[in-house]
Amino acid sequence: MALAGAWTWGSLPPAAAQTLKAVMHSDVKILDPIWTTAYIVRNHGYMVYDTLLALDDKLQIRPQMLEGWTVSDDKLTWTFTLREGLLFHDGKPVTAEDCVASIKRWGTRDAMGQKLMAFTQALNVIDARTFQLVLKEPYGLVLQSLAKPSALVPFIMPKRIADTPGTTQISEFVGSGPFVFRRDLWRPGERAVYDKFKEYRPRNEPPAGLAGGKTVYLDRVEWVTMPDAQTAMNALLNGEIDMIEQPVIELLPLVEGDKEIEVRDYNPLGSQYNFRFNTLHKPFDDPRIRQAVLYALNQQDFLVAGIGNPQYFKECKALFVCGTPLATDKGFEDKLNGDVAKARALLKEANYDGTPVVLLYATDTNTGRLTPVVKALLEKAGFTVDMQSMDWQTVVSRRGKKDPPSAGGWHGFMTSWVSADLLDPIMSAFVGAACDKATFGWPCDQRIEQLRDAFARATDPTQQKALAEAIQVRIAEFPTHAHLGQFNIPVAKRRNVTGFLEAAAPVFWNVKKN
């Protein structure tokens, strides 16, 4: 059956149709949003799929695909009811079976989903629009889990697709979201095309963040691949494209004085730079050597190299983001300061033998270009470094490999997370240390997991803050990653494009092109 799109397959939109052309931060090569935490795939997910719950612009949880829910008095049985009339792009109705299968698949891949599943006794289909989540014991983060705003998002897929094991990428991309992915027009390295889903039923309420009414005004959205930042900026100035999701900060002066261009931050919470360790292989299997990295690195160098303009960055040693209830420097007071002498002492204590550290260097993203900073600081501390260049999508594919670095694996890479992914130790994927069940890097630490379980059970904010601090202290002792400062990257767009929403991810509903 043909998908319910706006035009016949293979055709171009009519001349009067509204097509928005955007340069995103990366090309789209992987299309399974449950397979990878890469933000470009998450962004693709928000185009194609919908969610049961969502966070608004005040980070409040609101129903999305759901009509509502109830909770039993003992807090063990949660009953969820879907809105009427929801359809997938192939014309079939969205059912409770689809939701249960989608939650189960997401729960095998996502750190927060895994924790929810650990507390789950059963997921039961009651009728076509109703399903139940039955817990083994009360769990304080049920709604927060299903409303998770960023990678990995619990998107809802048809059961036949969601039944694909979490260890296998899906090969069919049918959702019930506001846009239809035009797989026939997809050209990796060139463009990805999304058409308005005419049968989408938005909620009858104003949009707010990732929640509310997802009304689509555009007929088509094209994500155009332009890896060269100067070329993209010229295209924006000339009107060949309508927006750049993540312009290079040092190029912003070229457009800030142009009356046709607007520069605006739609994600006020910002993002955090991270360097991720692979703990499986020597030398990063030794926590003392990972600690040496924490001493060798400093946030200032990364923020200056990656952003440059102090208007858009700040140093912050809080693992769970400065300006939030769980923010603290505890455990990191003496780390991330560029203490080369301490780093060298730890390497000597751990008998580091010069094993080359393989760094994956993404040459086509703002974050990836910070890898040479990692290399320089690690070499200064006494590490031997092998920096290997590739595009970001190759990094995304390779970071999932557990092979030794000498056989195509890796030791570390630079990335970033939006702050909405880092607000607590359950949500933060790089904090999870559940061994083989942890995300790529696979840290394994019983103490971290015990503390995370305690946080998940806690309901008192004072107790939650104490547990989050204890987790941060343990991460300083048993590093899973290095957090390297907070930053904001504004969108650069033409002024005739309006309606973008403040949210943890760039979304294209509510957007108009005048």
DOTORNU-547808 format. One record per residue (C-alpha): x, z, y; residue in three letters. Coordinates in steps of 0.5 Angstrom, whole numbers, padded with zeros to 4 digits, always signed. Example, Ala and Ser with C-alpha at 12.3 -4.5 7.8 and 13.67 -1.06 7.14 Angstrom:
residues 2
+0025+0016-0009ALA +0027+0014-0002SER 
END
This chain:
residues 514
+0000+0000+0000MET +0003-0002+0007ALA +0004+0004+0011LEU -0001+0005+0017ALA +0003+0003+0023GLY +0002+0000+0030ALA +0004-0007+0028TRP +0004-0012+0022THR +0011-0010+0018TRP +0017-0015+0020GLY +0013-0016+0027SER +0016-0014+0034LEU +0011-0010+0038PRO +0007-0014+0043PRO +0010-0015+0050ALA +0005-0010+0054ALA +0007-0005+0049ALA +0011+0001+0051GLN +0018+0002+0047THR +0023+0007+0049LEU +0030+0006+0047LYS +0034+0012+0046ALA +0042+0013+0045VAL +0042+0019+0040MET +0048+0023+0039HIS +0049+0020+0032SER +0047+0014+0028ASP +0042+0015+0022VAL +0045+0014+0015LYS +0041+0020+0011ILE +0034+0020+0012LEU +0032+0026+0008ASP +0031+0032+0012PRO +0032+0037+0007ILE +0038+0035+0004TRP +0043+0036+0010THR +0043+0040+0016THR +0045+0035+0021ALA +0041+0035+0027TYR +0040+0027+0027ILE +0037+0028+0021VAL +0032+0034+0023ARG +0031+0029+0029ASN +0028+0024+0025HIS +0024+0029+0021GLY +0020+0031+0027TYR +0019+0024+0028MET +0016+0023+0021VAL +0014+0029+0018TYR +0009+0035+0021ASP +0010+0043+0020THR +0005+0048+0018LEU +0007+0053+0024LEU +0011+0051+0030ALA +0015+0055+0035LEU +0012+0054+0043ASP +0017+0054+0049ASP +0016+0062+0049LYS +0019+0062+0041LEU +0012+0064+0039GLN +0009+0062+0033ILE +0003+0058+0033ARG -0001+0054+0028PRO +0001+0046+0027GLN -0002+0043+0021MET -0005+0050+0019LEU -0012+0052+0021GLU -0011+0059+0020GLY -0008+0064+0015TRP -0010+0071+0013THR -0006+0077+0010VAL -0008+0082+0005SER -0008+0089+0006ASP -0002+0091+0002ASP +0002+0085+0005LYS +0003+0081-0001LEU -0002+0076-0001THR -0002+0070+0005TRP -0007+0065+0004THR -0006+0059+0009PHE -0012+0054+0010THR -0010+0047+0013LEU -0014+0043+0018ARG -0019+0038+0016GLU -0017+0030+0016GLY -0010+0031+0016LEU -0007+0024+0013LEU +0000+0022+0011PHE +0002+0015+0013HIS +0000+0012+0007ASP -0007+0014+0008GLY -0008+0019+0003LYS -0010+0026+0005PRO -0005+0032+0006VAL -0007+0037+0001THR -0005+0044-0001ALA -0001+0041-0007GLU +0003+0037-0002ASP +0005+0044+0002CYS +0006+0048-0004VAL +0011+0042-0007ALA +0014+0042+0000SER +0016+0049+0001ILE +0019+0050-0006LYS +0023+0044-0005ARG +0025+0047+0002TRP +0026+0053-0001GLY +0032+0051-0006THR +0036+0048+0000ARG +0035+0052+0006ASP +0038+0059+0007ALA +0032+0062+0010MET +0028+0059+0005GLY +0032+0061-0001GLN +0031+0068+0002LYS +0023+0067+0002LEU +0023+0065-0005MET +0027+0071-0007ALA +0021+0075-0005PHE +0016+0070-0008THR +0012+0072-0014GLN +0008+0065-0014ALA +0005+0060-0010LEU -0002+0058-0012ASN -0006+0052-0010VAL -0013+0055-0009ILE -0017+0048-0007ASP -0015+0042-0003ALA -0014+0045+0003ARG -0012+0052+0001THR -0006+0055-0002PHE -0003+0062-0003GLN +0004+0065-0002LEU +0004+0072-0007VAL +0010+0076-0005LEU +0014+0081-0010LYS +0014+0086-0004GLU +0012+0086+0003PRO +0017+0081+0007TYR +0017+0081+0014GLY +0019+0074+0016LEU +0014+0070+0012VAL +0011+0066+0019LEU +0018+0066+0022GLN +0021+0062+0015SER +0015+0057+0015LEU +0016+0056+0023ALA +0023+0055+0023LYS +0025+0050+0028PRO +0031+0047+0026SER +0035+0045+0020ALA +0033+0046+0015LEU +0026+0045+0018VAL +0020+0046+0012PRO +0017+0039+0013PHE +0011+0037+0009ILE +0012+0031+0005MET +0007+0028-0001PRO +0008+0032-0007LYS +0010+0026-0011ARG +0016+0026-0006ILE +0017+0033-0005ALA +0017+0034-0013ASP +0024+0031-0012THR +0029+0036-0014PRO +0033+0039-0008GLY +0040+0036-0011THR +0037+0029-0011THR +0036+0026-0004GLN +0029+0023-0003ILE +0028+0015-0003SER +0021+0015+0000GLU +0020+0017+0007PHE +0012+0018+0008VAL +0010+0024+0012GLY +0004+0026+0016SER +0008+0026+0023GLY +0006+0023+0030PRO +0011+0017+0028PHE +0012+0012+0022VAL +0019+0010+0020PHE +0020+0003+0020ARG +0025+0002+0014ARG +0024-0005+0014ASP +0027-0005+0021LEU +0032+0000+0020TRP +0039-0002+0021ARG +0045+0003+0020PRO +0050+0003+0025GLY +0045-0001+0030GLU +0038+0002+0030ARG +0033+0006+0027ALA +0025+0004+0029VAL +0019+0009+0029TYR +0012+0006+0031ASP +0006+0010+0033LYS +0002+0013+0027PHE -0005+0011+0030LYS -0009+0016+0025GLU -0005+0022+0027TYR -0009+0028+0029ARG -0006+0032+0035PRO -0009+0039+0036ARG -0014+0040+0041ASN -0009+0044+0046GLU -0003+0043+0051PRO +0004+0041+0048PRO +0009+0047+0048ALA +0016+0047+0045GLY +0015+0044+0038LEU +0007+0047+0038ALA +0001+0044+0041GLY -0002+0037+0041GLY +0003+0032+0039LYS +0000+0026+0043THR +0003+0020+0042VAL +0003+0015+0048TYR +0009+0011+0046LEU +0008+0005+0042ASP +0015+0005+0039ARG +0021+0009+0039VAL +0028+0005+0038GLU +0034+0010+0037TRP +0040+0005+0039VAL +0047+0006+0036THR +0052+0006+0042MET +0058+0010+0039PRO +0062+0009+0046ASP +0060+0014+0051ALA +0062+0009+0057GLN +0058+0003+0054THR +0052+0008+0053ALA +0052+0010+0060MET +0053+0003+0063ASN +0047+0001+0059ALA +0043+0007+0062LEU +0045+0005+0069LEU +0043-0002+0068ASN +0036+0000+0065GLY +0038-0003+0058GLU +0036+0004+0055ILE +0032+0009+0057ASP +0035+0016+0055MET +0042+0019+0052ILE +0041+0025+0048GLU +0048+0028+0049GLN +0052+0024+0055PRO +0059+0026+0055VAL +0059+0031+0061ILE +0065+0028+0064GLU +0061+0022+0065LEU +0055+0025+0068LEU +0058+0024+0076PRO +0057+0017+0074LEU +0049+0018+0074VAL +0048+0024+0078GLU +0047+0020+0085GLY +0043+0015+0082ASP +0036+0015+0084LYS +0033+0012+0078GLU +0037+0017+0073ILE +0035+0024+0072GLU +0040+0029+0069VAL +0036+0035+0066ARG +0037+0040+0060ASP +0031+0041+0055TYR +0034+0046+0051ASN +0035+0052+0056PRO +0037+0056+0050LEU +0043+0052+0049GLY +0048+0051+0043SER +0054+0054+0040GLN +0060+0051+0037TYR +0062+0053+0030ASN +0068+0052+0025PHE +0066+0052+0018ARG +0070+0054+0012PHE +0070+0052+0005ASN +0071+0058+0002THR +0072+0055-0005LEU +0079+0053-0005HIS +0086+0055-0003LYS +0088+0057+0002PRO +0081+0059+0005PHE +0079+0062-0001ASP +0083+0068+0002ASP +0079+0072+0007PRO +0085+0074+0010ARG +0087+0067+0012ILE +0080+0066+0014ARG +0081+0072+0019GLN +0088+0069+0021ALA +0084+0063+0024VAL +0079+0067+0028LEU +0085+0070+0031TYR +0089+0063+0032ALA +0083+0060+0036LEU +0080+0062+0042ASN +0073+0060+0045GLN +0076+0058+0052GLN +0080+0052+0049ASP +0074+0049+0046PHE +0069+0050+0051LEU +0074+0046+0056VAL +0075+0041+0052ALA +0068+0040+0049GLY +0064+0041+0056ILE +0069+0041+0061GLY +0064+0043+0067ASN +0063+0051+0067PRO +0056+0050+0069GLN +0055+0048+0062TYR +0058+0053+0058PHE +0060+0061+0057LYS +0064+0065+0053GLU +0060+0069+0048CYS +0063+0073+0042LYS +0056+0075+0040ALA +0054+0071+0033LEU +0047+0071+0034PHE +0047+0068+0041VAL +0048+0072+0048CYS +0042+0074+0052GLY +0038+0075+0045THR +0036+0082+0043PRO +0041+0082+0037LEU +0047+0080+0041ALA +0053+0084+0041THR +0061+0083+0041ASP +0062+0088+0035LYS +0067+0086+0030GLY +0070+0081+0035PHE +0073+0084+0040GLU +0080+0083+0038ASP +0079+0076+0035LYS +0078+0069+0038LEU +0083+0070+0044ASN +0088+0066+0041GLY +0093+0072+0038ASP +0098+0067+0035VAL +0102+0073+0033ALA +0097+0077+0029LYS +0095+0070+0026ALA +0102+0069+0024ARG +0102+0076+0021ALA +0096+0075+0017LEU +0099+0069+0014LEU +0105+0072+0012LYS +0101+0078+0009GLU +0097+0073+0005ALA +0103+0069+0003ASN +0101+0063+0005TYR +0105+0057+0002ASP +0104+0052+0007GLY +0098+0049+0003THR +0095+0043+0008PRO +0089+0045+0011VAL +0084+0039+0011VAL +0080+0038+0017LEU +0074+0033+0017LEU +0075+0029+0024TYR +0068+0026+0026ALA +0071+0021+0032THR +0064+0019+0034ASP +0061+0026+0036THR +0062+0030+0042ASN +0063+0036+0037THR +0067+0032+0033GLY +0072+0031+0038ARG +0074+0038+0038LEU +0078+0038+0031THR +0084+0036+0035PRO +0084+0043+0038VAL +0083+0046+0032VAL +0089+0042+0029LYS +0093+0044+0035ALA +0092+0052+0035LEU +0092+0052+0027LEU +0099+0049+0027GLU +0101+0054+0033LYS +0099+0059+0028ALA +0103+0057+0023GLY +0098+0053+0019PHE +0100+0046+0016THR +0094+0041+0018VAL +0092+0035+0015ASP +0086+0032+0020MET +0082+0026+0017GLN +0078+0021+0021SER +0071+0019+0020MET +0065+0018+0023ASP +0060+0024+0023TRP +0055+0021+0017GLN +0061+0021+0013THR +0063+0028+0015VAL +0055+0030+0013VAL +0056+0026+0006SER +0063+0029+0005ARG +0062+0036+0007ARG +0057+0037+0001GLY +0063+0036-0004LYS +0066+0042-0008LYS +0072+0038-0010ASP +0079+0040-0008PRO +0081+0037-0002PRO +0086+0033-0005SER +0081+0030-0009ALA +0076+0028-0003GLY +0074+0035-0001GLY +0075+0039+0005TRP +0077+0046+0008HIS +0074+0046+0015GLY +0070+0042+0020PHE +0067+0043+0027MET +0060+0043+0028THR +0055+0046+0033SER +0048+0049+0032TRP +0042+0050+0037VAL +0041+0057+0039SER +0034+0057+0036ALA +0038+0056+0029ASP +0042+0063+0030LEU +0037+0068+0033LEU +0038+0073+0027ASP +0042+0073+0020PRO +0037+0070+0016ILE +0036+0064+0020MET +0043+0063+0021SER +0045+0058+0015ALA +0053+0060+0016PHE +0052+0067+0015VAL +0049+0067+0008GLY +0054+0068+0003ALA +0050+0067-0003ALA +0055+0064-0007CYS +0053+0057-0010ASP +0046+0058-0007LYS +0050+0058+0000ALA +0050+0052+0004THR +0056+0048+0004PHE +0062+0052+0005GLY +0059+0057-0001TRP +0062+0064+0002PRO +0060+0069-0004CYS +0060+0076-0001ASP +0055+0081-0004GLN +0055+0086+0002ARG +0053+0081+0007ILE +0047+0079+0002GLU +0045+0086+0001GLN +0045+0087+0009LEU +0041+0081+0010ARG +0036+0083+0005ASP +0035+0090+0008ALA +0034+0086+0015PHE +0029+0082+0012ALA +0025+0088+0010ARG +0026+0091+0016ALA +0020+0091+0021THR +0023+0096+0027ASP +0027+0093+0032PRO +0032+0098+0033THR +0034+0098+0025GLN +0034+0090+0025GLN +0039+0091+0031LYS +0043+0096+0027ALA +0043+0091+0021LEU +0045+0085+0025ALA +0051+0089+0028GLU +0053+0091+0021ALA +0053+0084+0019ILE +0057+0081+0024GLN +0062+0086+0023VAL +0062+0084+0016ARG +0063+0077+0018ILE +0069+0079+0022ALA +0072+0082+0015GLU +0070+0076+0011PHE +0069+0070+0015PRO +0064+0065+0014THR +0065+0061+0020HIS +0068+0062+0027ALA +0063+0062+0033HIS +0067+0058+0039LEU +0062+0059+0045GLY +0056+0057+0048GLN +0054+0051+0052PHE +0048+0046+0054ASN +0048+0039+0054ILE +0043+0036+0059PRO +0039+0029+0057VAL +0040+0023+0062ALA +0034+0019+0062LYS +0031+0014+0067ARG +0026+0017+0072ARG +0020+0012+0069ASN +0021+0016+0063VAL +0017+0023+0063THR +0014+0028+0059GLY +0019+0031+0055PHE +0018+0038+0053LEU +0023+0044+0053GLU +0024+0045+0045ALA +0030+0046+0040ALA +0030+0039+0038ALA +0029+0033+0042PRO +0022+0030+0041VAL +0018+0024+0043PHE +0011+0026+0043TRP +0008+0027+0050ASN +0013+0022+0053VAL +0011+0016+0057LYS +0014+0010+0060LYS +0011+0008+0067ASN 
END
